[in-house]
Amino acid sequence: MGENEQPEGLRDLFADAIDSGRTLVRAEIAYYRASALAKVDHARLPLILLVAAVLIIQASLTALFVGLGFALAFRFGPFGGGIVAALLGLALAGILALIAKRRFAAGSAIGDKKR
């Protein structure tokens, strides 16, 4: 050792360890942030396409139920055909909602089991 070099004290060692820990945490945060942003950027176009597909499906179902209303108009009249088509659509939506509710209830009960 030279004259100007002194052994590091315990306080200096802890200060260096804390600084190294802060640097590591900042680097980890930056990595996870960059990773998340890359995933969001990668998923942007598929999400836009999925939303477009859902809107097209909705428009198609609307056209189907309007057509059903027109077809039923010969039997029940224009207003009656529209009501019957709307009731059929609501019944279908209700059945799908019940299935979804049961699936959510079954999924939430998974973690409730006692060990």
C-alpha positions in Angstrom: 0.0 0.0 0.0 1.1 3.5 -0.7 1.2 6.4 1.7 -2.1 8.0 0.5 -4.1 4.7 0.4 -5.9 3.9 3.5 -8.0 0.8 4.1 -11.7 1.4 3.6 -13.7 1.6 6.7 -16.9 -0.4 7.3 -19.0 2.8 6.7 -17.5 3.2 3.3 -18.1 -0.4 2.4 -21.8 -0.1 3.4 -22.2 3.1 1.4 -20.7 1.4 -1.7 -23.0 -1.6 -1.2 -26.1 0.7 -0.9 -25.1 2.6 -4.0 -24.6 -0.6 -5.9 -28.0 -1.9 -4.7 -29.7 1.4 -5.9 -28.0 1.1 -9.2 -29.1 -2.5 -9.6 -32.7 -1.7 -8.6 -32.8 1.2 -11.1 -31.4 -1.1 -13.8 -34.1 -3.8 -13.1 -36.9 -1.2 -13.2 -35.6 0.2 -16.5 -35.4 -3.4 -17.9 -39.0 -4.3 -16.8 -40.3 -1.0 -18.1 -38.7 -1.5 -21.5 -39.9 -5.0 -21.6 -43.5 -4.0 -20.8 -43.4 -1.2 -23.4 -42.1 -3.6 -26.0 -44.9 -6.0 -25.3 -47.6 -3.3 -25.5 -46.1 -2.0 -28.8 -46.0 -5.6 -30.2 -49.7 -6.2 -29.2 -51.1 -2.9 -30.5 -52.0 -4.1 -34.1 -53.5 -7.4 -33.0 -55.6 -5.6 -30.4 -56.8 -3.1 -33.1 -57.7 -6.0 -35.4 -59.5 -7.8 -32.6 -61.6 -4.7 -31.8 -62.4 -4.4 -35.5 -63.5 -8.0 -35.7 -65.7 -7.6 -32.6 -67.4 -4.6 -34.2 -68.0 -6.5 -37.5 -69.5 -9.4 -35.5 -71.8 -7.0 -33.7 -72.9 -5.4 -37.0 -73.5 -8.8 -38.5 -75.6 -9.9 -35.6 -77.6 -6.7 -35.8 -78.3 -7.4 -39.5 -79.2 -11.0 -38.7 -81.8 -9.9 -36.0 -83.2 -7.2 -38.3 -83.6 -9.8 -41.0 -85.3 -12.1 -38.5 -87.6 -9.3 -37.5 -88.6 -8.7 -41.2 -89.1 -12.5 -41.7 -91.3 -12.7 -38.6 -93.2 -9.6 -39.7 -95.2 -11.7 -42.1 -96.5 -13.8 -39.2 -96.7 -11.3 -36.3 -96.8 -7.9 -38.1 -93.9 -5.4 -38.3 -93.9 -4.5 -34.7 -94.5 -8.0 -33.4 -91.7 -9.4 -35.6 -89.3 -6.8 -34.2 -90.4 -7.6 -30.6 -90.0 -11.4 -31.2 -86.5 -10.9 -32.8 -85.5 -8.6 -29.9 -86.7 -11.1 -27.3 -84.8 -13.9 -29.0 -81.6 -11.7 -29.0 -82.1 -10.9 -25.3 -82.7 -14.6 -24.5 -79.4 -15.5 -26.3 -77.6 -12.7 -24.4 -79.0 -13.9 -21.1 -77.9 -17.5 -21.7 -74.4 -16.3 -22.6 -74.3 -14.1 -19.5 -75.4 -17.1 -17.3 -72.7 -19.3 -18.7 -70.1 -16.5 -18.2 -71.3 -16.0 -14.6 -70.9 -19.7 -13.8 -67.4 -19.8 -15.3 -66.4 -16.8 -13.3 -67.8 -18.3 -10.1 -66.0 -21.6 -10.8 -62.7 -19.8 -11.5 -62.9 -17.6 -8.4 -63.5 -20.7 -6.2 -60.2 -22.3 -7.2 -58.2 -20.3 -4.6 -60.8 -20.7 -1.9 -60.2 -24.4 -1.2 -58.9 -25.1 2.2 -55.6 -27.0 2.4 
